[in-house]
Amino acid sequence: MTRMSLAEYRKIRKPKRRSKYGNKKVELDGIVFDSVAESKYYQQLKWLHANKQILFFRLQPRYRLQDGFEKDGKKHRAIDYIADFEIHHKDGSIEVVDVKGALTDVFRLKQKLFEKKYPHKLTLMKYENGRFEEL
């Protein structure tokens, strides 16, 4: 095996990418969250569960918005929406929560598809000034 010069190494190594929206990934309880805000919401949900305010919650639930299909010989992949959290309340209702910093056009489209197909309440949260606010 030959040694690689620093110049050669720099050519092949991939530089770390910055997040598209400037978020910093956070690891908590062995789970990697896409932002500090998501990790704080997770902590809040853990407290609610520990204090029996909610039945339970799930991380990164996946919802199928449209099945994949083939048309004119071209395959189209399924469209899924992956939320941040799914909360099961004591009254039997299910709330889907997404912690957002910005609402993109792609998200707005997926939101409409989700609202049409699923009965669950979809809540968008924003973390500002040390607290969560509904968008």
VOBAMI-162056 format. One record per residue: x, y, z of N, C-alpha, C in turn. Coordinates in nm, 3 decimals. Layout:
// residues N
+---------+---------+---------+---------+---------+---------+---------+---------+---------+
|     n_u |     n_v |     n_w |    ca_u |    ca_v |    ca_w |     c_u |     c_v |     c_w |
+---------+---------+---------+---------+---------+---------+---------+---------+---------+
|       X |       Y |       Z |       X |       Y |       Z |       X |       Y |       Z |
...
+---------+---------+---------+---------+---------+---------+---------+---------+---------+
//
This chain:
// residues 135
+---------+---------+---------+---------+---------+---------+---------+---------+---------+
|     n_u |     n_v |     n_w |    ca_u |    ca_v |    ca_w |     c_u |     c_v |     c_w |
+---------+---------+---------+---------+---------+---------+---------+---------+---------+
|   0.084 |  -0.117 |   0.000 |   0.000 |   0.000 |   0.000 |   0.089 |   0.124 |   0.000 |
|   0.059 |   0.220 |  -0.084 |   0.141 |   0.341 |  -0.093 |   0.077 |   0.452 |  -0.012 |
|   0.162 |   0.543 |   0.031 |   0.113 |   0.659 |   0.106 |   0.057 |   0.760 |   0.009 |
|  -0.043 |   0.830 |   0.056 |  -0.109 |   0.931 |  -0.027 |  -0.066 |   1.069 |   0.023 |
|  -0.035 |   1.156 |  -0.070 |   0.004 |   1.291 |  -0.029 |  -0.121 |   1.367 |   0.015 |
|  -0.101 |   1.473 |   0.088 |  -0.211 |   1.556 |   0.135 |  -0.288 |   1.614 |   0.017 |
|  -0.220 |   1.654 |  -0.087 |  -0.285 |   1.709 |  -0.206 |  -0.375 |   1.604 |  -0.272 |
|  -0.327 |   1.479 |  -0.281 |  -0.409 |   1.372 |  -0.339 |  -0.531 |   1.344 |  -0.252 |
|  -0.511 |   1.343 |  -0.122 |  -0.621 |   1.319 |  -0.029 |  -0.729 |   1.425 |  -0.043 |
|  -0.689 |   1.549 |  -0.053 |  -0.786 |   1.659 |  -0.066 |  -0.867 |   1.647 |  -0.194 |
|  -0.807 |   1.591 |  -0.299 |  -0.879 |   1.575 |  -0.425 |  -0.990 |   1.471 |  -0.414 |
|  -0.969 |   1.366 |  -0.336 |  -1.067 |   1.259 |  -0.331 |  -1.166 |   1.269 |  -0.214 |
|  -1.129 |   1.339 |  -0.108 |  -1.222 |   1.345 |   0.006 |  -1.335 |   1.442 |  -0.027 |
|  -1.449 |   1.409 |   0.028 |  -1.566 |   1.493 |   0.004 |  -1.577 |   1.596 |   0.116 |
|  -1.592 |   1.721 |   0.081 |  -1.607 |   1.821 |   0.187 |  -1.744 |   1.807 |   0.253 |
|  -1.750 |   1.843 |   0.383 |  -1.878 |   1.838 |   0.453 |  -1.970 |   1.943 |   0.394 |
|  -2.094 |   1.902 |   0.372 |  -2.191 |   1.996 |   0.318 |  -2.263 |   2.067 |   0.430 |
|  -2.293 |   2.192 |   0.406 |  -2.378 |   2.266 |   0.499 |  -2.521 |   2.228 |   0.471 |
|  -2.600 |   2.232 |   0.574 |  -2.742 |   2.204 |   0.558 |  -2.804 |   2.309 |   0.467 |
|  -2.901 |   2.265 |   0.388 |  -2.967 |   2.355 |   0.293 |  -3.026 |   2.477 |   0.363 |
|  -3.079 |   2.457 |   0.485 |  -3.142 |   2.567 |   0.556 |  -3.063 |   2.612 |   0.678 |
|  -2.938 |   2.569 |   0.688 |  -2.852 |   2.614 |   0.798 |  -2.875 |   2.542 |   0.929 |
|  -2.950 |   2.432 |   0.928 |  -2.976 |   2.357 |   1.052 |  -2.852 |   2.277 |   1.091 |
|  -2.838 |   2.254 |   1.221 |  -2.731 |   2.170 |   1.272 |  -2.793 |   2.042 |   1.323 |
|  -2.736 |   1.929 |   1.281 |  -2.785 |   1.800 |   1.328 |  -2.749 |   1.785 |   1.476 |
|  -2.840 |   1.721 |   1.551 |  -2.822 |   1.703 |   1.694 |  -2.849 |   1.558 |   1.728 |
|  -2.760 |   1.497 |   1.809 |  -2.783 |   1.361 |   1.854 |  -2.831 |   1.364 |   1.998 |
|  -2.940 |   1.291 |   2.023 |  -2.999 |   1.285 |   2.156 |  -3.058 |   1.146 |   2.175 |
|  -3.024 |   1.079 |   2.282 |  -3.071 |   0.943 |   2.310 |  -3.036 |   0.847 |   2.195 |
|  -2.925 |   0.871 |   2.127 |  -2.884 |   0.785 |   2.016 |  -2.959 |   0.811 |   1.887 |
|  -3.042 |   0.916 |   1.884 |  -3.120 |   0.952 |   1.766 |  -3.062 |   1.080 |   1.709 |
|  -3.042 |   1.084 |   1.577 |  -2.991 |   1.205 |   1.513 |  -3.109 |   1.283 |   1.457 |
|  -3.125 |   1.406 |   1.504 |  -3.232 |   1.494 |   1.459 |  -3.175 |   1.594 |   1.359 |
|  -3.259 |   1.638 |   1.266 |  -3.216 |   1.730 |   1.161 |  -3.192 |   1.871 |   1.212 |
|  -3.245 |   1.904 |   1.331 |  -3.227 |   2.040 |   1.382 |  -3.236 |   2.040 |   1.534 |
|  -3.189 |   2.148 |   1.593 |  -3.201 |   2.168 |   1.737 |  -3.349 |   2.173 |   1.775 |
|  -3.430 |   2.239 |   1.692 |  -3.573 |   2.252 |   1.720 |  -3.640 |   2.114 |   1.728 |
|  -3.608 |   2.024 |   1.637 |  -3.665 |   1.889 |   1.641 |  -3.626 |   1.817 |   1.768 |
|  -3.501 |   1.830 |   1.809 |  -3.455 |   1.763 |   1.931 |  -3.526 |   1.818 |   2.054 |
|  -3.552 |   1.946 |   2.056 |  -3.625 |   2.007 |   2.168 |  -3.771 |   1.962 |   2.171 |
|  -3.832 |   1.948 |   2.054 |  -3.969 |   1.900 |   2.049 |  -3.975 |   1.755 |   2.098 |
|  -3.876 |   1.676 |   2.060 |  -3.865 |   1.538 |   2.107 |  -3.858 |   1.533 |   2.260 |
|  -3.779 |   1.621 |   2.318 |  -3.768 |   1.626 |   2.464 |  -3.903 |   1.662 |   2.527 |
|  -3.973 |   1.752 |   2.464 |  -4.105 |   1.792 |   2.512 |  -4.202 |   1.673 |   2.508 |
|  -4.199 |   1.598 |   2.398 |  -4.285 |   1.480 |   2.386 |  -4.249 |   1.373 |   2.488 |
|  -4.120 |   1.356 |   2.514 |  -4.078 |   1.260 |   2.616 |  -4.135 |   1.299 |   2.752 |
|  -4.134 |   1.427 |   2.783 |  -4.189 |   1.475 |   2.911 |  -4.339 |   1.450 |   2.916 |
|  -4.410 |   1.482 |   2.807 |  -4.555 |   1.461 |   2.803 |  -4.589 |   1.313 |   2.822 |
|  -4.511 |   1.225 |   2.761 |  -4.534 |   1.082 |   2.775 |  -4.504 |   1.036 |   2.917 |
|  -4.393 |   1.079 |   2.973 |  -4.355 |   1.041 |   3.110 |  -4.458 |   1.088 |   3.212 |
|  -4.523 |   1.201 |   3.185 |  -4.623 |   1.257 |   3.275 |  -4.766 |   1.220 |   3.233 |
|  -4.776 |   1.117 |   3.150 |  -4.904 |   1.060 |   3.107 |  -5.001 |   1.161 |   3.046 |
|  -4.946 |   1.258 |   2.973 |  -5.029 |   1.356 |   2.903 |  -5.066 |   1.307 |   2.763 |
|  -4.985 |   1.214 |   2.710 |  -5.012 |   1.151 |   2.581 |  -4.991 |   1.001 |   2.597 |
|  -5.052 |   0.921 |   2.507 |  -5.035 |   0.776 |   2.514 |  -4.894 |   0.736 |   2.471 |
|  -4.855 |   0.780 |   2.350 |  -4.721 |   0.754 |   2.299 |  -4.699 |   0.839 |   2.175 |
|  -4.576 |   0.836 |   2.124 |  -4.544 |   0.906 |   2.000 |  -4.445 |   0.824 |   1.920 |
|  -4.444 |   0.852 |   1.790 |  -4.352 |   0.786 |   1.698 |  -4.266 |   0.891 |   1.629 |
|  -4.145 |   0.852 |   1.592 |  -4.053 |   0.938 |   1.518 |  -4.057 |   0.903 |   1.370 |
|  -4.050 |   1.003 |   1.286 |  -4.037 |   0.985 |   1.141 |  -4.143 |   0.892 |   1.081 |
|  -4.271 |   0.913 |   1.112 |  -4.373 |   0.828 |   1.050 |  -4.383 |   0.856 |   0.901 |
|  -4.408 |   0.751 |   0.824 |  -4.414 |   0.763 |   0.678 |  -4.558 |   0.746 |   0.632 |
|  -4.601 |   0.836 |   0.544 |  -4.736 |   0.831 |   0.489 |  -4.728 |   0.825 |   0.337 |
|  -4.794 |   0.727 |   0.278 |  -4.796 |   0.712 |   0.133 |  -4.900 |   0.809 |   0.078 |
|  -4.856 |   0.904 |  -0.003 |  -4.946 |   1.003 |  -0.062 |  -4.998 |   0.957 |  -0.198 |
|  -4.911 |   0.889 |  -0.272 |  -4.951 |   0.837 |  -0.403 |  -4.866 |   0.714 |  -0.433 |
|  -4.931 |   0.609 |  -0.480 |  -4.858 |   0.489 |  -0.517 |  -4.778 |   0.513 |  -0.645 |
|  -4.674 |   0.433 |  -0.661 |  -4.597 |   0.438 |  -0.784 |  -4.680 |   0.381 |  -0.898 |
|  -4.645 |   0.419 |  -1.019 |  -4.720 |   0.370 |  -1.134 |  -4.631 |   0.374 |  -1.257 |
|  -4.682 |   0.311 |  -1.363 |  -4.611 |   0.312 |  -1.490 |  -4.703 |   0.367 |  -1.596 |
|  -4.651 |   0.456 |  -1.679 |  -4.730 |   0.516 |  -1.786 |  -4.641 |   0.531 |  -1.909 |
|  -4.690 |   0.486 |  -2.021 |  -4.615 |   0.495 |  -2.147 |  -4.474 |   0.438 |  -2.134 |
|  -4.462 |   0.329 |  -2.058 |  -4.333 |   0.263 |  -2.042 |  -4.240 |   0.330 |  -1.942 |
|  -4.282 |   0.440 |  -1.881 |  -4.198 |   0.509 |  -1.784 |  -4.251 |   0.483 |  -1.643 |
|  -4.160 |   0.443 |  -1.554 |  -4.198 |   0.415 |  -1.416 |  -4.188 |   0.544 |  -1.333 |
|  -4.291 |   0.566 |  -1.253 |  -4.293 |   0.680 |  -1.162 |  -4.294 |   0.627 |  -1.019 |
|  -4.205 |   0.677 |  -0.937 |  -4.195 |   0.630 |  -0.799 |  -4.312 |   0.680 |  -0.716 |
|  -4.336 |   0.609 |  -0.607 |  -4.440 |   0.650 |  -0.512 |  -4.398 |   0.782 |  -0.447 |
|  -4.496 |   0.856 |  -0.399 |  -4.470 |   0.981 |  -0.327 |  -4.506 |   0.958 |  -0.181 |
|  -4.408 |   0.974 |  -0.093 |  -4.427 |   0.958 |   0.050 |  -4.402 |   1.090 |   0.120 |
|  -4.468 |   1.105 |   0.232 |  -4.443 |   1.220 |   0.320 |  -4.392 |   1.163 |   0.452 |
|  -4.276 |   1.207 |   0.494 |  -4.219 |   1.163 |   0.621 |  -4.225 |   1.282 |   0.716 |
|  -4.310 |   1.271 |   0.816 |  -4.326 |   1.377 |   0.915 |  -4.218 |   1.362 |   1.023 |
|  -4.213 |   1.456 |   1.114 |  -4.117 |   1.447 |   1.224 |  -4.170 |   1.360 |   1.337 |
|  -4.299 |   1.378 |   1.372 |  -4.356 |   1.306 |   1.485 |  -4.502 |   1.270 |   1.459 |
|  -4.546 |   1.161 |   1.521 |  -4.686 |   1.122 |   1.522 |  -4.722 |   1.102 |   1.670 |
|  -4.820 |   1.179 |   1.717 |  -4.857 |   1.177 |   1.858 |  -4.994 |   1.111 |   1.872 |
|  -5.003 |   1.013 |   1.960 |  -5.129 |   0.946 |   1.990 |  -5.180 |   1.000 |   2.123 |
|  -5.289 |   1.074 |   2.115 |  -5.346 |   1.140 |   2.233 |  -5.436 |   1.045 |   2.310 |
|  -5.463 |   1.081 |   2.435 |  -5.545 |   0.998 |   2.524 |  -5.689 |   0.985 |   2.474 |
|  -5.737 |   1.082 |   2.398 |  -5.875 |   1.076 |   2.346 |  -5.886 |   0.990 |   2.220 |
|  -5.775 |   0.928 |   2.177 |  -5.775 |   0.841 |   2.060 |  -5.738 |   0.911 |   1.931 |
|  -5.725 |   1.042 |   1.934 |  -5.688 |   1.117 |   1.813 |  -5.538 |   1.104 |   1.785 |
|  -5.505 |   1.123 |   1.659 |  -5.365 |   1.118 |   1.616 |  -5.330 |   1.252 |   1.556 |
|  -5.218 |   1.307 |   1.602 |  -5.169 |   1.436 |   1.552 |  -5.033 |   1.413 |   1.489 |
|  -5.017 |   1.464 |   1.369 |  -4.890 |   1.455 |   1.297 |  -4.824 |   1.592 |   1.306 |
|  -4.700 |   1.594 |   1.353 |  -4.630 |   1.721 |   1.377 |  -4.505 |   1.728 |   1.292 |
|  -4.487 |   1.842 |   1.228 |  -4.366 |   1.871 |   1.153 |  -4.307 |   2.000 |   1.208 |
|  -4.181 |   1.995 |   1.248 |  -4.112 |   2.113 |   1.298 |  -4.044 |   2.177 |   1.178 |
|  -4.084 |   2.299 |   1.145 |  -4.037 |   2.365 |   1.023 |  -3.968 |   2.497 |   1.054 |
|  -3.870 |   2.526 |   0.972 |  -3.808 |   2.658 |   0.974 |  -3.861 |   2.740 |   0.858 |
|  -3.892 |   2.670 |   0.749 |  -3.943 |   2.735 |   0.628 |  -4.039 |   2.640 |   0.557 |
|  -4.141 |   2.696 |   0.496 |  -4.236 |   2.617 |   0.421 |  -4.199 |   2.622 |   0.273 |
|  -4.156 |   2.507 |   0.220 |  -4.116 |   2.501 |   0.080 |  -4.236 |   2.469 |  -0.008 |
|  -4.222 |   2.491 |  -0.136 |  -4.328 |   2.459 |  -0.230 |  -4.357 |   2.308 |  -0.231 |
|  -4.252 |   2.228 |  -0.221 |  -4.269 |   2.082 |  -0.220 |  -4.348 |   2.041 |  -0.095 |
|  -4.314 |   2.101 |   0.019 |  -4.389 |   2.068 |   0.140 |  -4.535 |   2.109 |   0.127 |
|  -4.561 |   2.225 |   0.074 |  -4.700 |   2.273 |   0.061 |  -4.783 |   2.176 |  -0.025 |
|  -4.722 |   2.123 |  -0.129 |  -4.792 |   2.026 |  -0.214 |  -4.818 |   1.896 |  -0.136 |
|  -4.716 |   1.847 |  -0.065 |  -4.734 |   1.726 |   0.014 |  -4.836 |   1.747 |   0.125 |
|  -4.840 |   1.866 |   0.181 |  -4.938 |   1.898 |   0.285 |  -5.080 |   1.885 |   0.231 |
|  -5.104 |   1.936 |   0.112 |  -5.237 |   1.926 |   0.050 |  -5.275 |   1.780 |   0.025 |
|  -5.180 |   1.703 |  -0.027 |  -5.207 |   1.561 |  -0.053 |  -5.235 |   1.486 |   0.078 |
|  -5.159 |   1.518 |   0.182 |  -5.179 |   1.456 |   0.313 |  -5.317 |   1.490 |   0.368 |
|  -5.353 |   1.618 |   0.364 |  -5.482 |   1.664 |   0.418 |  -5.598 |   1.595 |   0.348 |
|  -5.587 |   1.569 |   0.218 |  -5.695 |   1.503 |   0.144 |  -5.708 |   1.356 |   0.181 |
|  -5.595 |   1.289 |   0.202 |  -5.596 |   1.144 |   0.219 |  -5.611 |   1.097 |   0.364 |
|  -5.557 |   1.173 |   0.460 |  -5.553 |   1.125 |   0.599 |  -5.640 |   1.211 |   0.691 |
|  -5.707 |   1.146 |   0.789 |  -5.793 |   1.221 |   0.880 |  -5.717 |   1.288 |   0.995 |
|  -5.591 |   1.255 |   1.012 |  -5.512 |   1.307 |   1.125 |  -5.494 |   1.458 |   1.116 |
|  -5.482 |   1.519 |   1.232 |  -5.453 |   1.663 |   1.236 |  -5.304 |   1.681 |   1.204 |
|  -5.274 |   1.772 |   1.113 |  -5.136 |   1.803 |   1.078 |  -5.101 |   1.938 |   1.139 |
|  -5.003 |   1.938 |   1.227 |  -4.962 |   2.060 |   1.297 |  -4.819 |   2.096 |   1.255 |
|  -4.800 |   2.220 |   1.217 |  -4.667 |   2.269 |   1.181 |  -4.618 |   2.359 |   1.294 |
|  -4.501 |   2.328 |   1.343 |  -4.445 |   2.402 |   1.456 |  -4.317 |   2.475 |   1.415 |
|  -4.296 |   2.590 |   1.474 |  -4.174 |   2.667 |   1.453 |  -4.117 |   2.700 |   1.590 |
|  -3.985 |   2.691 |   1.603 |  -3.918 |   2.718 |   1.730 |  -3.852 |   2.854 |   1.720 |
|  -3.901 |   2.948 |   1.800 |  -3.845 |   3.084 |   1.802 |  -3.840 |   3.135 |   1.944 |
|  -3.734 |   3.206 |   1.975 |  -3.720 |   3.272 |   2.105 |  -3.740 |   3.175 |   2.221 |
|  -3.690 |   3.052 |   2.206 |  -3.696 |   2.957 |   2.314 |  -3.829 |   2.888 |   2.337 |
|  -3.923 |   2.902 |   2.241 |  -4.052 |   2.834 |   2.258 |  -4.109 |   2.796 |   2.122 |
|  -4.203 |   2.702 |   2.125 |  -4.266 |   2.656 |   2.002 |  -4.393 |   2.734 |   1.976 |
|  -4.413 |   2.765 |   1.847 |  -4.535 |   2.832 |   1.802 |  -4.589 |   2.757 |   1.684 |
|  -4.721 |   2.749 |   1.676 |  -4.784 |   2.683 |   1.562 |  -4.782 |   2.776 |   1.443 |
|  -4.748 |   2.722 |   1.326 |  -4.748 |   2.802 |   1.203 |  -4.886 |   2.813 |   1.146 |
+---------+---------+---------+---------+---------+---------+---------+---------+---------+
//
